[in-house]
């Protein structure tokens, strides 16, 4: 395959189900849908850690959090582990980023040749409260996730507009300068991450009276004990009522359609500049959004709402209109980019655990392939891990009973099969597959020690709790906000 350019488009907190091409009954995502119609959509795609910073560290390095120890939103990518950006540089190529990166800080040696209006963790420190464990911090006393909702503009929507404009400028003015050498442009949007404030034209697409009731949102609905603790720790639902819940959902859907509009601007510009015939396009998100299921808002668990992500590949040689059932994750992005620019052997030589999506898209479905995810961050007193293989999903909670779901017959993850004697062999098999990849208890303890050391470095538990929980990383030029 001839070396190609790469336009890599990223969003933040886009639930896989919230897109027309993934079967949503009313959400409007025409531009993401057209990319899927002309390329390959991956139906079983997952983040490697359902929270921003660890997921983005995997996107950079192609490696899992337990390998790199980028555990949470205070342990951010700093260039210590080799990235695909470094691998491009080693071969005389380079990548430019525009928008959110969520690395430690701009002057770290991350391997990017240029960062345009980047967003990184606050002060190179990030959200320390997510490192407070054993015991967990008290529930929130207020929630801006629940109160900053509705129609309007936010610093994030303004930032995303600028990211789209800077991306188009780069395609128009700088892509031509790479004649004979492939380029990689990484455009990373923030929407539909909270605050869930949608530009009015997009908010009005979703009448609040038509919003669905989230599943398992009744206060009496039974929750797995690990999830119940998470719900009390990330208690945004306490600050919502039936009306505001509908406004929040309409806002999220509106922000998703706003994101889609910005994706469309980049795709249109790529075509207008005559670059489509030699450019691979990747669209994905760092993690999903619970959107009220189980009374949870945000991410941070292994259920489909939070852990599954949209993953779409387009460009020359990519099968058009194909839906691949092969399990994939964000760990496959680095090998894909390297493969597209002609450095596929580099990914293999580096021993990256992922595989090029270009290869997967062109092959028959592989029901044996495993998707792996892990979580050590905010609202988790102990780590949790996920294995998806074929129809089954296995969730391993350190110190808690596991869960097992047959997503073929139970896509909403209602019926936990872990205690069903008829599924004992499947449960044992999947636990064995997990333990062949990682020692859950040992890694959980390593993450805890690293987190406790970071808390101590910044003044100890009381000082970190007094600082509060970060309310989203601010857009460039904005001030950080914390709540206790």
C-alpha positions in Angstrom: 0.0 0.0 0.0 1.3 3.5 -0.9 1.9 5.9 1.9 -1.0 8.1 2.6 -1.8 11.2 4.6 -3.9 11.0 7.8 -6.6 13.3 9.0 -7.3 12.1 12.6 -10.5 13.6 14.1 -11.2 13.2 17.8 -14.1 14.1 20.0 -14.5 13.9 23.7 -17.2 11.9 25.6 -19.2 10.8 22.5 -21.3 7.8 23.4 -21.1 5.3 20.6 -24.9 4.8 20.5 -25.5 8.6 19.9 -25.0 8.6 16.2 -27.2 7.9 13.3 -24.8 5.3 11.8 -24.8 3.4 15.1 -28.5 3.2 15.1 -29.7 6.1 17.3 -33.4 6.7 16.5 -33.4 10.5 16.3 -29.9 12.0 16.9 -28.7 13.9 13.8 -25.1 13.2 12.8 -25.1 13.4 9.0 -21.4 14.0 8.6 -20.2 11.2 10.8 -22.8 9.1 9.0 -21.5 9.9 5.6 -17.9 9.0 6.7 -19.3 5.6 7.8 -21.2 5.2 4.5 -18.0 5.7 2.5 -15.8 3.9 4.9 -15.8 1.2 7.5 -17.6 1.4 10.9 -16.4 -0.7 13.8 -19.4 -1.9 15.8 -17.4 -3.3 18.8 -15.0 -0.4 19.5 -13.9 0.5 23.0 -11.7 3.0 24.9 -8.8 1.5 26.8 -9.7 3.5 29.9 -13.0 5.4 30.2 -11.7 8.8 31.3 -9.8 11.5 29.3 -6.2 11.5 30.3 -5.4 7.7 30.4 -7.3 7.2 27.2 -5.3 9.9 25.5 -2.0 8.5 26.8 -2.9 5.2 25.1 -3.7 7.1 21.9 -0.2 8.6 22.0 1.7 5.6 23.0 -0.4 2.7 21.7 0.1 1.1 25.1 -2.2 0.3 28.1 -2.3 2.2 31.4 -0.9 -0.7 33.4 2.2 -0.6 31.1 2.8 3.1 31.2 1.3 4.1 34.6 -0.7 7.0 33.2 -3.5 6.0 35.5 -5.9 9.0 35.9 -6.5 12.6 35.2 -3.4 13.7 37.2 -1.0 11.2 35.7 -0.7 12.6 32.1 1.4 11.8 29.1 4.7 13.6 29.4 6.9 12.0 26.6 8.5 9.5 29.0 7.0 6.6 26.9 7.7 6.6 23.1 4.7 7.7 21.1 3.7 7.3 17.5 4.6 11.0 17.2 8.2 10.1 18.1 8.2 7.2 15.7 7.2 9.6 12.9 10.0 12.0 13.8 12.5 9.1 13.8 11.6 8.6 10.1 11.8 12.3 9.1 8.0 12.8 9.3 5.8 14.6 11.8 2.4 15.3 13.2 0.6 18.5 13.9 -2.1 18.7 16.6 -4.9 21.2 16.8 -7.0 21.3 19.9 -7.3 19.2 23.0 -4.4 16.8 23.9 -4.7 16.5 27.6 -1.0 15.8 28.1 1.0 17.1 31.0 2.2 20.4 29.4 3.1 21.8 26.1 6.9 21.9 26.5 7.2 18.2 27.3 9.0 16.1 24.6 5.9 14.4 23.3 7.1 14.2 19.7 4.6 16.5 18.0 6.2 18.9 15.6 3.6 21.6 16.5 0.7 22.0 18.9 -1.9 24.6 17.8 -4.1 26.0 20.6 -3.5 22.9 22.8 -5.4 22.0 25.9 -3.4 20.2 28.6 -4.1 19.3 32.3 -4.3 22.3 34.6 -0.9 23.6 35.7 0.7 20.3 34.7 -1.1 18.8 37.8 -4.6 18.0 36.7 -7.4 16.6 38.9 -5.7 15.4 42.0 -9.0 14.6 43.8 -9.4 11.6 41.5 -6.3 10.1 43.2 -7.9 10.2 46.7 -8.8 6.6 47.6 -9.3 4.3 50.6 -11.5 5.9 51.8 -13.1 7.7 48.9 -13.8 11.4 49.0 -17.3 12.5 50.1 -20.0 13.1 47.5 -20.2 16.4 45.7 -21.9 19.3 47.5 -22.7 20.9 44.1 -22.6 19.8 40.5 -22.0 22.1 37.5 -22.5 19.1 35.3 -26.2 19.2 36.4 -26.6 22.9 36.4 -24.7 24.2 33.4 -27.1 23.0 30.8 -29.4 24.3 28.0 -29.0 26.5 25.0 -26.2 28.9 24.6 -22.5 29.1 24.0 -19.7 27.9 26.3 -15.9 28.3 26.2 -15.9 24.8 24.8 -18.2 25.5 21.9 -16.1 28.6 21.1 -12.9 26.6 21.3 -14.3 23.9 19.0 -15.3 26.5 16.4 -11.7 27.7 16.4 -10.3 24.2 16.2 -12.4 23.6 13.1 -11.3 26.9 11.5 -7.6 26.3 12.3 -7.9 22.7 10.9 -9.4 24.1 7.6 -6.6 26.7 7.5 -4.0 24.0 7.9 -5.5 21.9 5.1 -5.7 24.8 2.8 -2.4 26.4 3.4 0.1 23.8 4.7 -0.9 20.4 3.4 0.3 21.3 -0.1 3.8 21.9 1.3 4.1 18.2 2.0 4.2 17.1 -1.6 5.9 13.7 -1.7 5.8 13.2 2.0 2.7 12.1 4.0 1.3 14.4 6.6 -0.6 13.7 9.8 -3.1 16.2 11.1 -4.7 15.5 14.5 -7.8 17.7 15.1 -9.2 17.1 18.6 -12.6 18.6 19.6 -14.0 18.9 23.1 -17.7 18.5 22.5 -19.9 16.8 23.7 -17.9 16.9 26.9 -19.7 19.0 29.7 -20.7 21.7 30.2 -23.7 20.5 28.3 -24.5 23.9 26.8 -25.5 23.5 23.1 -25.6 26.3 20.5 -29.3 27.3 20.2 -29.7 26.0 16.6 -28.5 22.6 17.7 -30.3 22.5 21.1 -33.6 23.2 19.3 -33.2 20.0 17.2 -34.2 18.1 20.4 -37.5 19.0 22.1 -37.2 18.3 25.8 -40.6 16.7 26.0 -39.4 14.0 23.6 -36.3 13.0 25.6 -36.3 9.4 26.7 -36.1 8.2 30.3 -32.6 6.7 31.0 -32.5 3.0 31.7 -32.2 1.9 35.3 -32.6 5.5 36.5 -35.2 4.6 39.1 -33.7 5.2 42.6 -34.8 1.6 43.5 -33.1 0.0 40.5 -30.5 -2.5 41.8 -26.8 -1.6 41.1 -23.7 -3.6 41.3 -21.9 -2.6 44.6 -18.9 -1.1 42.7 -21.3 1.0 40.6 -23.4 2.0 43.6 -20.3 3.4 45.3 -19.4 5.2 42.1 -22.9 6.7 41.9 -22.6 8.0 45.4 -19.2 9.4 44.7 -20.1 11.0 41.3 -23.6 12.0 42.5 -24.5 14.5 39.8 -28.0 12.9 39.6 -28.8 14.2 43.1 -28.9 17.7 41.6 -31.3 16.9 38.8 -35.1 16.6 38.5 -37.3 15.2 35.8 -37.3 18.5 33.9 -33.6 19.4 34.2 -32.7 15.8 33.3 -34.5 16.3 29.9 -32.8 19.6 29.4 -29.4 17.9 30.0 -30.1 15.2 27.6 -31.3 17.6 24.9 -28.2 19.6 25.5 -25.9 16.6 25.1 -27.6 15.6 21.9 -27.3 19.2 20.6 -23.6 19.3 21.5 -23.2 16.0 19.6 -24.8 17.5 16.5 -22.7 20.6 16.9 -19.6 18.3 17.0 -20.9 16.6 13.8 -21.1 19.9 12.1 -17.5 20.7 12.9 -16.5 17.2 11.6 -18.3 18.1 8.4 -16.4 21.3 8.0 -13.1 19.3 8.0 -14.4 16.6 5.7 -15.7 19.2 3.2 -12.4 21.1 3.3 -10.5 17.9 2.7 -12.5 17.4 -0.5 -12.4 21.0 -1.6 -8.6 20.9 -1.3 -8.4 17.8 -3.5 -6.8 15.8 -0.7 -9.4 13.0 -0.3 -7.9 10.6 -2.8 -4.7 10.1 -0.7 -5.8 10.7 2.8 -7.0 8.2 5.4 -9.6 9.7 7.8 -10.1 8.4 11.3 -12.9 9.4 13.6 -13.2 8.3 17.2 -13.7 9.6 20.8 -11.7 9.1 24.0 -14.6 7.5 25.9 -18.4 7.6 26.1 -21.1 9.1 28.3 -23.5 7.4 30.7 -26.2 9.9 29.9 -28.3 9.1 33.0 -28.2 5.3 32.8 -28.0 3.8 36.3 -28.3 7.4 37.5 -24.7 8.1 36.3 -23.5 11.0 34.3 -20.1 11.2 32.8 -17.9 8.1 32.1 -15.7 6.0 34.4 -17.1 2.4 34.1 -17.2 -0.5 31.8 -20.8 -0.5 30.6 -21.4 0.2 26.9 -22.6 3.8 27.5 -19.2 4.9 29.0 -16.8 2.4 27.5 -17.8 1.9 23.9 -16.8 4.6 21.4 -17.5 5.4 17.8 -14.7 4.2 15.5 -14.9 5.0 11.8 -12.2 4.7 9.1 -12.4 6.2 5.6 -10.1 6.8 2.7 -8.5 5.1 -0.3 -8.7 1.3 -0.1 -11.0 1.3 2.9 -14.1 -0.9 2.3 -17.1 1.4 1.7 -20.2 0.9 3.8 -18.7 -2.0 5.7 -19.6 -2.7 9.4 -16.8 -4.7 11.1 -17.7 -6.8 14.1 -14.1 -7.3 15.1 -13.3 -6.0 18.5 -11.1 -2.9 18.4 -9.8 -0.3 20.9 -8.0 3.0 21.0 -4.8 1.0 21.2 -5.3 0.3 17.5 -5.0 4.0 16.5 -1.2 4.2 16.8 -0.6 1.2 14.5 -3.2 2.5 12.1 -1.5 5.9 11.7 1.9 4.3 11.3 0.5 1.9 8.8 -1.2 4.6 6.7 2.0 6.7 6.3 4.1 3.6 5.4 5.6 2.7 8.8 3.6 -0.4 9.6 6.7 -2.4 10.3 7.7 0.2 12.9 4.6 -0.5 14.9 5.4 -4.2 14.8 9.0 -3.7 15.7 8.0 -1.6 18.7 5.8 -4.4 20.0 2.6 -2.3 20.2 -0.3 -4.5 21.3 -2.8 -3.0 18.8 -3.2 -3.7 15.1 -3.9 -1.4 12.1 -7.5 -0.7 11.5 -6.7 -0.7 7.8 -5.8 -4.4 8.1 -8.8 -5.2 10.2 -11.2 -3.3 7.8 -9.9 -5.3 4.9 -10.2 -8.7 6.6 -13.1 -11.0 7.6 -14.6 -10.5 11.0 -12.5 -12.0 13.8 -14.7 -13.2 16.7 -11.6 -14.3 18.6 -10.1 -10.8 18.9 -10.1 -9.3 22.4 -10.9 -5.7 23.4 -9.3 -4.8 26.7 -10.1 -1.8 29.0 -9.0 -0.8 32.5 -9.9 1.9 35.0 -8.1 3.3 38.0 -9.2 6.9 38.2 -11.9 9.1 39.9 -14.8 7.4 41.8 -13.1 3.9 41.8 -12.0 2.7 45.2 -10.5 -0.4 43.4 -9.6 -1.0 39.8 -11.9 -2.5 37.2 -11.1 -4.3 34.0 -13.0 -5.4 30.9 -12.6 -8.2 28.3 -14.9 -8.1 25.2 -14.6 -11.2 23.0 -17.3 -12.3 20.6 -20.7 -11.8 22.1 -19.5 -11.8 25.7 -18.3 -9.0 27.9 -16.6 -9.8 31.2 -16.1 -7.1 33.9 -13.6 -7.8 36.7 -13.8 -5.6 39.8 -10.9 -6.0 42.2 -12.5 -6.9 45.6 -16.0 -7.3 44.1 -18.0 -9.9 42.3 -17.6 -9.9 38.5 -20.2 -9.3 35.8 -20.7 -11.2 32.6 -23.1 -10.1 29.8 -24.1 -11.7 26.5 -24.3 -8.6 24.4 -25.8 -10.5 21.5 -29.0 -11.3 23.5 -28.7 -8.5 26.1 -27.2 -5.4 24.5 -28.5 -3.2 27.4 -26.5 -5.2 30.0 -29.4 -5.9 32.2 -28.9 -9.6 32.9 -25.6 -10.4 34.8 -24.8 -14.0 34.0 -21.8 -14.3 36.4 -23.7 -16.2 39.0 -25.5 -18.5 36.5 -24.1 -22.0 36.8 -24.7 -22.5 33.1 -22.2 -19.8 32.3 -19.5 -20.8 34.8 -17.1 -22.1 32.2 -17.5 -18.9 30.2 -16.8 -16.8 33.3 -13.7 -18.9 34.1 -12.5 -18.7 30.5 -12.8 -14.9 30.4 -11.2 -14.4 33.8 -8.3 -16.6 32.6 -7.9 -14.5 29.4 -7.8 -11.3 31.6 -5.2 -12.7 33.9 -3.1 -13.8 30.9 -2.9 -10.1 30.0 -2.6 -8.5 33.5 -2.5 -9.2 37.2 -5.5 -7.2 38.4 -4.7 -7.2 42.1 -1.0 -6.3 41.6 -1.8 -3.5 39.1 -4.6 -2.1 41.3 -2.0 -1.9 44.2 0.6 -0.2 42.0 -1.9 2.4 40.8 -3.0 3.0 44.4 0.6 3.5 45.5 1.4 5.9 42.7 -1.8 7.9 43.4 -1.1 8.0 47.2 2.4 9.3 46.5 1.1 12.0 44.2 -1.5 13.1 46.8 1.3 13.3 49.4 3.5 15.2 47.1 0.8 17.9 46.8 0.2 18.3 50.6 -1.7 15.2 51.5 -5.3 14.1 51.6 -6.8 17.2 53.4 -5.0 19.7 51.1 -6.2 17.9 47.9 -9.8 17.6 49.1 -9.7 21.3 50.0 -8.6 22.1 46.4 -11.7 20.3 45.2 -12.7 18.5 42.0 -11.8 20.1 38.7 -14.8 21.0 36.7 -13.4 20.1 33.3 -10.1 21.3 31.9 -10.5 24.9 30.8 -10.2 26.0 27.2 -7.1 28.0 26.5 -7.3 31.4 28.1 -10.0 30.4 30.6 -9.7 29.9 34.3 -9.9 26.5 36.0 -12.9 25.9 38.3 -13.1 23.5 41.3 -16.0 22.3 43.5 -15.9 20.4 46.8 
